[in-house]
């Protein structure tokens, strides 16, 4: 089963994806993690991406679609994936449709984790202190920019999937366990 976890930065997509990986053996494809790995490896792409990520902008659609296409071609993805952080633009969503059609696979659900945006600032500050400031984009200034980019570029992806009847919404302000309980209900529906 292939699913998308959708929501603004700090909504809990990564946390829920990790639970699905450990509890159901699904494969998580986090484009943010892939970019951070490229940064850590010091690749040319990583160096370019770091600048973009640090100012809260989006990496280009071509790069991101290429990255997901390469990863989806690997054998471990055949049983199904959780897309976490992708697609982030309507162009990426359209490219994903084309990619799935070509690979003859389907998208089962797009699960939006809906959160109160004021609460995100506290969450991101919390994540920054828990991870010792590991993510250079986890601070109030960059979060404000990431939220603006989310509204302008990423939120339009929601009606795209709603029109296809794939969109499901869970209340992301609940406890981690309750959010994953709601996601589990969607996956078995
Ligand atoms: P994340 O870990 O998902 O919050 O992603 C961190 C940053 O990586 C984002 O703020 C973007 O700069 C970049 N990024 C991750 N995924 C994408 C994507 N699908 N399209 C464009 N940029 C992305």
Boltz pocket constraint, residues with backbone or C-beta under 6 A from the ligand:
constraints:
  - pocket:
      binder: B
      contacts: [[A, 9], [A, 31], [A, 32], [A, 33], [A, 35], [A, 49], [A, 52], [A, 53], [A, 56], [A, 57], [A, 58], [A, 59], [A, 60], [A, 64], [A, 84], [A, 85], [A, 86], [A, 87], [A, 88], [A, 92], [A, 137], [A, 146]]
      max_distance: 6.0
